[in-house]
Amino acid sequence: MGGTVEVTGLTKSFGRQNIWQDVTMTLPPGEITALLGPSGTGKSVFLKSVMGLIDPEAGSILIDGVDMVTAKESRRLALRKKFGVLFQDGALFGSMNVYDNVAFPLREHTRLSEAQIRDIVFEKLDLVGLLGTEHKLPGEISGGMKKRAGLARAMVTNPEIILIDEPDSGLDPVRTSNLAQLLVEVNTATDATMLVVTHNIELARTLPDNLGMLYRRELVMFGPREEFLLTDHPVVSQFMSGDPMGPIGMSEETDHGRNDPAGYDDYVAGPDGGTSVMTRHSGARAIEVLPRQLVPHSGAVRAGGMRHRERVTQGGSHLYVADDEDRHRVPPVPRPNPLTRALRATGDLFALGMDTVSLSFKRPFALKEAIEQFWFVVSISWLPALLVAIPFGAVIALQLGTLTVQIGAQSFTGAASVLAVVQQAAPIVTTLVIAGAGGAAICAEIGSRRIRDEIDALRVIGISPVQRLVVPRVLACMAAAALLNGLVSVVGVLGGYFFNVVVQGGTPGAYLASFTALAQIEDLWVGEIKAVIFGFLAGVIACYRGLNTAPGPKGVGDAVNQSVVITFLLLFFVNFVITTLYLQLFPGKGA
């Protein structure tokens, strides 16, 4: 029998907008439940709350007795292994082909051989009609095929709880019917607890054992399909009949108080071919016909369906209906405080940095990913860094050379130029280039994964995005910063030497002598340490903004811009702190 899902008193808001309040429902184990509601009522938000991807302000979500709201993230990751989730757009990993996408959960959480994994993957692909497309990338298949591939991945580990978001979107009517039949077959074979979010009325009338409806920030009705479809509740009846006349309008903000014209009658065809009159109360039409529920083609008995019928036939009503007195009560949502938001964001960024450090030493290590990211960051950053290092070294040499001539200290030009380049210019130039090139690309990549639900898909599969995505990218930025800092230091010193000796007529011997006499090995180390720290900051900030990208392409663009600006600002502040501490600790050897 499937896992248990008990939701009690759930309330969620975004900013000042309340999505829904005090939602309470229990998904009967092993049965199929469908959640309905007009667009914008928070059905997908509810689904992500059940998965523990979104934290509500109040309430509890018990998964087999464990509260997803209060559980630590490590416990949530373990609980999510019980889930199989089909996201609205499939949420396939863009860098993997269809086969690898479906095989991914098996490779991560089982010790099956590749031959065994291959058999399971091909079985699931055959089930959803995708045999022959296993070698294609997500960008090479249609939206409907992505959804079916996502369903195959959701089923590959035989989960106890299956959550499905808009299974009919992107599918034609025939494939929608086939998918609904497939869900029945899956439930028959696995006895999993299933929750389906849908707008498709025909699917809602024929697929589930239970139905619920969200409307105007609350769960207005929840219960067995047999009772739900026969209700005369005005909101439910209007939605199930698709009638434009009734309490539901184009916008939820204007729905309150909306009713049909008084005395409006609806004429429908009667069973004898004539017409009969059905009086519509409060603008809604009562649904009188209970359609036949889908059954397995194999003729097998669906255990969840049997338990459902036994429960319904025990007598009494099992239908929950929201209290009219509380129908439009909305809890007050405090106005967001800019200072509070800034402090919370700072805390979240710090927490991500600490998680990155701790998970860097935890198995399994994403070594291949780290090497690939290191090569990527270096490949797009080394040439700009070197090109910037030359004028930096030249400017420093020219400025210091002019100054030392004016005060009669030409013999110190070499030491001053080299120390300025090694301790200050090289780490800053390196990190600015990494943040502007590699960091921006990392932020855009993770942000794109975010808006395609790939990050949520990782978390649902039971994998920490921090460990899988953030750690290798931060380590790559740190290693790239250390390498490029050395190259930039050499180029900057050579550039300073050239301009001081050739352009300003300095003495090569005096330049080198002052450098070797005054520069210390600690000066080289402090430059490398700065570069590593700055690389860590650039990587963490890029990943943080990517993980918190707002929806849409504009959200990704804004996140990239913010990551670069924040890195630049924090870079100069941290550089000041490190330099001050160094000069205090090593006053005789300071830069």
C-alpha positions in Angstrom: 0.0 0.0 0.0 1.2 3.5 -0.8 2.6 6.1 1.7 0.4 8.3 3.8 0.1 12.0 3.2 -1.7 14.0 5.9 -2.0 17.8 5.4 -3.3 19.9 8.4 -3.9 23.6 8.6 -1.6 24.5 5.7 -1.2 28.3 5.0 1.1 29.8 2.4 1.7 33.4 1.2 4.2 35.1 -1.1 4.9 38.6 0.2 1.5 40.2 0.9 -0.4 37.8 -1.3 -2.1 34.9 0.5 -2.2 31.8 -1.7 -4.4 29.6 0.5 -5.1 29.2 4.2 -5.9 26.4 6.6 -5.9 23.6 4.0 -6.5 20.2 5.5 -6.8 16.9 3.7 -5.6 13.3 4.0 -4.8 11.4 0.8 -6.2 7.8 1.3 -3.2 5.4 0.9 -3.1 3.7 -2.4 -5.9 5.7 -3.9 -5.8 8.3 -6.7 -6.7 11.9 -5.7 -7.2 14.8 -8.1 -6.8 18.4 -7.1 -8.8 21.0 -9.2 -9.2 24.7 -9.2 -9.2 27.8 -11.4 -5.9 29.1 -12.7 -3.8 30.9 -10.1 -5.3 29.2 -7.0 -2.0 27.7 -6.0 -2.4 24.0 -7.0 1.3 23.7 -8.1 2.3 25.5 -5.0 0.4 23.0 -2.9 2.1 20.1 -4.8 5.6 21.6 -4.1 4.7 22.2 -0.4 3.8 18.5 -0.1 7.3 17.7 -1.6 8.9 20.0 0.9 10.2 22.3 -1.8 8.2 25.3 -0.5 7.9 26.1 3.2 4.4 27.2 4.4 3.9 29.8 7.1 1.6 27.4 9.2 0.4 23.8 9.2 2.0 20.4 8.9 2.5 17.8 6.1 3.0 14.3 7.5 4.7 11.9 5.1 4.4 8.5 6.8 4.3 10.3 10.1 7.2 12.7 9.5 6.5 16.4 9.2 8.0 17.8 6.0 7.5 21.4 7.3 9.7 21.0 10.4 12.1 18.3 9.2 15.7 19.1 8.4 16.7 19.2 4.8 18.7 16.0 5.1 15.6 14.2 6.5 13.5 15.7 3.6 16.0 14.4 1.1 15.5 10.9 2.5 11.7 11.2 2.6 11.7 12.4 -1.0 13.0 9.0 -2.1 9.5 7.8 -1.5 8.2 10.2 -4.2 7.9 10.0 -7.9 7.1 13.4 -9.4 6.0 14.4 -12.8 6.5 18.2 -13.2 4.4 20.2 -15.5 7.1 20.5 -18.2 8.8 17.2 -17.5 11.9 18.9 -15.7 14.3 16.7 -17.6 18.0 17.4 -17.2 19.1 19.2 -20.4 22.6 17.8 -20.4 21.4 14.2 -20.4 19.6 12.2 -23.1 16.3 10.5 -22.4 17.9 7.2 -21.3 20.2 8.9 -18.8 17.4 11.0 -17.4 15.3 7.9 -16.7 18.3 6.0 -15.4 19.5 8.8 -13.1 17.5 7.9 -9.9 18.5 4.2 -10.2 22.2 5.2 -10.6 22.0 7.5 -7.6 20.0 5.4 -5.1 20.6 1.7 -6.1 23.5 -0.6 -6.6 22.0 -2.2 -9.7 24.3 -3.1 -12.5 24.1 -1.2 -15.8 22.5 -4.2 -17.4 19.8 -4.3 -14.8 19.3 -0.5 -15.0 19.1 -0.9 -18.8 16.3 -3.5 -18.5 14.3 -1.3 -16.1 14.7 1.9 -18.2 13.7 0.2 -21.4 10.7 -1.3 -19.6 9.5 2.2 -18.5 10.2 3.8 -21.8 8.2 1.1 -23.5 5.4 1.7 -21.0 5.2 5.4 -22.0 5.8 4.8 -25.7 9.3 6.3 -26.0 11.3 3.4 -27.2 13.6 4.6 -29.9 14.0 8.1 -28.5 16.4 7.1 -25.6 19.4 8.7 -27.4 17.8 12.1 -27.9 18.4 15.1 -25.7 15.4 16.9 -24.1 15.8 19.8 -26.6 15.3 17.4 -29.5 11.9 16.0 -28.5 8.4 17.6 -28.2 6.8 18.9 -25.0 4.5 15.9 -24.8 7.4 13.5 -25.2 9.2 15.4 -22.4 6.2 14.8 -20.2 6.1 11.1 -20.9 9.9 10.8 -20.3 9.4 12.6 -17.0 6.7 10.1 -16.1 9.0 7.2 -16.9 11.7 8.8 -14.6 9.0 9.3 -11.9 8.1 5.6 -12.0 11.5 4.1 -12.4 12.1 3.5 -8.6 8.5 2.2 -7.9 7.7 5.1 -5.5 5.1 4.9 -2.7 3.8 8.4 -3.5 3.4 9.7 -7.0 2.7 13.5 -7.6 1.6 14.6 -11.0 1.3 18.3 -12.1 -0.9 18.9 -15.1 -0.4 15.6 -16.9 -2.5 16.8 -19.9 -0.6 20.0 -20.7 1.1 19.7 -24.1 -0.8 16.5 -25.0 -3.5 16.0 -27.5 -6.8 14.5 -26.4 -5.9 10.9 -27.4 -2.6 10.9 -25.7 -4.2 12.5 -22.6 -6.7 9.6 -22.5 -3.8 7.2 -22.9 -1.8 8.8 -20.1 -4.8 8.7 -17.8 -5.2 5.0 -18.6 -1.5 4.6 -18.0 -1.8 6.2 -14.5 -4.6 3.7 -13.7 -2.3 0.8 -14.7 0.6 2.2 -12.7 -1.7 2.5 -9.6 -2.9 -1.0 -10.1 0.7 -2.3 -10.4 2.2 -0.3 -7.5 -0.7 0.5 -5.2 1.0 3.9 -4.8 -0.7 6.9 -3.4 -1.3 9.4 -6.2 -2.1 13.1 -6.3 -2.9 14.6 -9.7 -3.2 18.4 -10.3 -5.3 19.0 -13.4 -7.6 21.4 -15.3 -8.9 18.6 -17.5 -12.5 18.1 -16.4 -12.9 14.8 -18.3 -9.8 13.4 -16.7 -11.0 14.6 -13.2 -14.4 12.9 -13.7 -13.0 9.5 -14.8 -9.6 9.0 -13.3 -9.5 9.6 -9.5 -11.1 8.0 -6.5 -11.2 11.4 -4.6 -11.5 15.0 -5.7 -10.6 18.3 -4.1 -11.0 21.9 -5.2 -9.0 25.0 -4.3 -10.8 28.3 -4.8 -10.5 31.8 -3.2 -7.6 30.8 -1.0 -9.1 27.7 0.6 -10.0 24.1 0.0 -13.8 24.5 -0.7 -14.5 20.8 -1.0 -12.7 17.4 -0.7 -14.0 13.9 -0.7 -14.9 10.8 -2.7 -15.5 11.2 -6.4 -19.0 9.8 -6.1 -20.1 12.6 -3.7 -18.0 15.4 -5.2 -19.5 15.1 -8.7 -23.1 15.0 -7.5 -22.8 18.1 -5.3 -24.8 21.2 -6.0 -22.2 23.5 -4.5 -22.2 26.6 -6.8 -18.4 26.9 -7.2 -17.8 23.2 -7.8 -20.8 22.8 -10.1 -19.8 25.7 -12.3 -16.2 24.6 -12.5 -17.1 21.0 -13.4 -19.6 22.1 -16.0 -17.4 24.8 -17.5 -20.2 27.4 -17.3 -19.2 31.0 -17.7 -22.1 32.1 -15.5 -21.5 31.7 -11.8 -19.4 32.8 -8.9 -16.1 32.0 -10.8 -15.0 34.8 -13.1 -11.9 35.8 -15.1 -10.1 37.0 -12.0 -10.2 35.6 -8.4 -9.9 39.2 -7.1 -13.4 40.0 -8.6 -15.1 36.6 -7.9 -16.5 37.5 -4.5 -20.2 38.3 -4.8 -20.4 37.3 -8.5 -23.7 35.6 -9.3 -25.9 34.7 -12.2 -28.9 36.9 -13.1 -31.9 36.0 -10.9 -34.3 33.4 -12.3 -31.9 32.2 -15.1 -32.8 28.8 -16.3 -30.7 26.4 -18.3 -32.4 24.3 -21.0 -30.7 21.0 -21.7 -31.5 18.0 -23.8 -33.6 15.4 -22.0 -33.2 11.7 -22.2 -36.1 11.5 -24.7 -34.6 14.0 -27.1 -36.8 16.8 -25.9 -35.8 19.5 -23.4 -36.0 19.6 -19.7 -35.5 22.5 -17.3 -32.7 22.6 -14.7 -32.9 25.6 -12.4 -29.5 27.0 -11.6 -28.9 28.2 -8.1 -26.3 30.9 -7.5 -25.3 30.6 -11.1 -24.1 27.0 -11.0 -25.4 23.8 -12.6 -25.7 20.6 -10.5 -24.1 17.6 -12.1 -26.4 14.7 -12.3 -24.4 12.1 -14.3 -21.7 10.1 -12.6 -19.4 8.9 -15.4 -17.8 5.5 -15.4 -14.4 5.4 -13.8 -11.4 4.2 -15.7 -10.4 0.6 -14.9 -7.2 -1.4 -15.8 -7.3 -2.8 -19.4 -5.7 -6.0 -18.0 -8.8 -6.7 -15.9 -6.7 -6.8 -12.7 -8.3 -5.6 -9.5 -7.0 -2.2 -8.3 -6.4 -2.5 -4.6 -6.8 1.2 -4.0 -10.1 1.2 -5.8 -11.4 -1.7 -3.7 -10.5 0.1 -0.4 -12.1 3.2 -1.7 -15.4 1.5 -2.4 -15.4 -0.2 1.0 -14.8 3.1 2.7 -17.5 4.9 0.7 -20.1 2.2 1.2 -19.7 2.2 5.0 -22.4 4.8 5.1 -22.5 8.5 6.0 -21.0 11.4 4.1 -17.3 11.5 3.6 -17.3 14.9 1.9 -15.6 17.9 3.4 -17.2 21.3 2.6 -15.7 24.6 3.7 -17.6 26.6 6.2 -19.4 29.5 4.5 -18.7 31.8 7.4 -14.9 31.5 6.8 -15.2 31.4 3.0 -13.5 34.7 2.4 -11.4 35.1 5.6 -7.8 36.0 4.7 -5.2 36.1 7.4 -3.3 39.4 7.6 0.1 39.2 5.9 2.7 41.6 7.2 4.2 44.1 4.7 7.6 42.9 3.6 10.4 45.0 5.3 13.3 45.8 3.0 15.8 45.6 5.8 14.4 42.2 6.9 14.6 40.9 3.4 18.2 42.1 3.0 19.1 40.5 6.3 17.4 37.2 5.4 19.1 37.2 2.0 22.5 37.8 3.7 21.8 35.0 6.2 20.8 32.6 3.3 23.9 33.5 1.4 26.1 32.8 4.5 24.2 29.5 5.1 24.9 28.5 1.5 28.6 29.2 2.0 28.7 27.1 5.1 26.8 24.3 3.5 29.2 24.4 0.6 32.2 24.1 2.9 30.7 21.2 4.9 29.5 19.3 1.8 32.9 19.7 0.1 34.1 16.9 2.4 31.1 14.6 2.1 30.8 11.7 -0.3 30.0 11.3 -3.1 32.3 13.8 -4.6 31.3 15.3 -8.0 34.9 15.1 -9.2 34.0 14.9 -12.9 31.7 17.9 -12.7 34.3 19.9 -10.8 37.0 19.2 -13.4 34.6 20.1 -16.2 33.6 23.4 -14.5 37.2 24.2 -13.7 38.2 23.8 -17.4 35.2 25.9 -18.4 35.9 28.7 -16.1 39.6 28.8 -17.0 38.9 28.6 -20.7 36.7 31.7 -20.8 38.7 33.7 -18.2 42.4 33.2 -18.8 42.8 35.4 -21.9 40.7 38.4 -20.6 42.6 38.1 -17.3 46.0 38.3 -19.0 45.0 41.1 -21.3 43.8 43.1 -18.3 46.9 42.2 -16.3 49.2 43.9 -18.8 47.8 47.5 -18.5 47.3 47.0 -14.7 51.0 46.2 -14.3 52.0 49.0 -16.6 49.8 51.6 -14.9 51.2 50.6 -11.5 54.8 50.7 -12.7 54.3 54.1 -14.4 52.6 55.7 -11.4 55.1 54.3 -8.9 58.0 55.1 -11.1 57.0 58.7 -11.5 56.4 59.0 -7.7 59.7 57.4 -6.7 61.6 59.7 -9.1 59.9 62.8 -7.5 61.0 61.7 -4.0 64.4 60.3 -5.0 63.6 56.7 -4.2 64.1 55.1 -7.6 65.7 52.1 -6.0 62.4 51.0 -4.4 60.4 51.1 -7.6 60.8 47.3 -8.3 59.7 46.3 -4.8 56.7 48.6 -4.7 55.5 47.6 -8.2 55.8 43.9 -7.6 54.1 44.0 -4.2 51.3 46.1 -5.5 50.7 43.6 -8.4 51.1 40.4 -6.4 49.2 41.4 -3.3 46.5 43.7 -4.7 46.1 43.9 -8.5 46.5 40.2 -9.4 43.8 38.7 -7.0 41.4 41.5 -7.8 41.8 41.4 -11.5 41.6 37.6 -11.5 38.4 37.5 -9.5 36.7 40.4 -11.4 37.3 38.4 -14.6 36.1 35.2 -13.1 33.0 36.8 -11.7 32.2 38.6 -14.9 32.8 35.6 -17.2 32.7 32.3 -15.3 30.5 33.4 -12.5 27.9 35.0 -14.8 27.8 31.8 -16.9 27.4 29.7 -13.8 24.6 31.9 -12.5 22.8 31.8 -15.9 23.1 28.0 -16.1 21.8 27.3 -12.6 19.1 30.0 -13.1 18.0 28.3 -16.3 17.9 25.0 -14.5 15.8 26.7 -11.8 13.1 28.0 -14.1 12.9 24.6 -15.9 12.3 22.9 -12.5 15.6 20.9 -12.8 16.7 22.0 -9.3 13.4 20.9 -7.8 13.7 17.6 -9.7 17.1 17.0 -8.2 15.7 17.6 -4.7 12.7 15.4 -5.3 14.9 12.6 -6.5 16.7 12.9 -3.1 19.8 14.7 -4.2 21.1 17.9 -2.7 21.6 20.6 -5.4 24.2 22.2 -3.2 26.3 19.0 -3.2 25.7 18.2 -6.8 25.8 21.6 -8.4 27.1 24.3 -6.1 30.1 22.5 -4.5 31.8 21.5 -7.8 31.3 25.0 -9.3 32.6 26.8 -6.2 35.7 24.5 -6.1 36.2 25.2 -9.8 36.1 28.9 -9.2 38.6 28.6 -6.3 41.0 26.5 -8.3 40.7 28.7 -11.4 41.3 31.8 -9.3 44.5 30.3 -7.7 45.9 29.3 -11.2 45.0 32.5 -12.9 46.3 34.6 -10.1 49.7 33.1 -10.6 49.6 33.8 -14.3 48.3 37.4 -13.8 51.0 38.0 -11.2 53.8 36.9 -13.6 52.3 39.0 -16.5 51.8 42.0 -14.3 55.3 41.9 -13.0 56.8 41.5 -16.5 54.6 44.4 -17.7 55.7 46.6 -14.9 59.4 45.7 -15.5 59.1 46.5 -19.2 57.4 49.9 -18.7 59.7 50.9 -15.8 62.9 49.9 -17.5 62.1 50.6 -21.2 59.7 53.5 -21.0 61.0 55.3 -17.9 64.6 54.5 -18.3 65.0 52.6 -15.0 67.9 50.3 -14.2 67.2 46.6 -14.5 69.5 45.7 -11.8 68.1 48.2 -9.3 64.5 47.0 -10.2 65.3 43.4 -9.5 67.5 44.1 -6.4 64.8 46.1 -4.6 62.3 43.4 -5.4 64.5 40.5 -4.0 65.6 42.6 -1.0 62.1 43.7 0.2 59.6 41.1 -1.1 59.0 38.1 1.1 57.5 34.7 0.4 54.5 35.7 2.6 53.7 38.4 0.0 53.2 35.7 -2.6 51.1 33.5 -0.3 48.8 36.3 0.7 48.1 37.0 -3.0 47.2 33.3 -3.5 45.1 33.2 -0.4 43.2 36.3 -1.5 42.6 34.8 -4.9 41.2 31.5 -3.4 38.9 33.4 -1.0 37.7 35.7 -3.7 37.1 32.7 -6.0 35.0 31.1 -3.2 32.9 34.3 -2.9 32.4 34.6 -6.6 31.3 31.0 -6.9 29.0 31.1 -3.9 27.3 34.3 -4.9 26.8 33.2 -8.5 25.3 29.9 -7.4 23.1 31.6 -4.7 21.6 34.1 -7.3 21.1 31.2 -9.7 19.3 29.1 -7.1 17.1 32.1 -6.3 16.3 33.2 -9.8 12.9 34.7 -10.4 10.7 33.0 -13.1 11.3 33.8 -16.8 14.3 34.9 -18.9 14.2 38.3 -17.3 14.6 36.7 -13.9 17.8 34.9 -15.2 19.1 38.2 -16.6 18.5 40.0 -13.4 20.1 37.3 -11.4 23.3 37.4 -13.5 23.5 41.2 -13.2 23.0 41.0 -9.4 25.6 38.3 -8.9 28.3 40.3 -10.7 27.5 43.5 -8.9 27.3 41.9 -5.4 30.6 40.0 -6.1 32.3 43.3 -7.1 31.1 45.1 -4.0 31.9 42.3 -1.6 35.3 41.7 -3.2 36.6 45.2 -2.4 35.3 45.1 1.1 36.9 41.7 1.8 40.1 42.8 0.2 40.3 45.7 2.6 39.7 43.5 5.6 42.3 40.9 4.6 44.9 43.6 3.7 44.3 45.3 7.1 44.7 42.0 9.0 47.8 41.1 7.1 49.5 44.4 7.8 48.6 44.1 11.5 50.0 40.5 11.7 53.1 41.1 9.6 54.0 44.8 10.1 57.6 44.4 9.1 56.8 42.6 5.9 53.6 44.4 4.9 52.7 45.4 1.4 
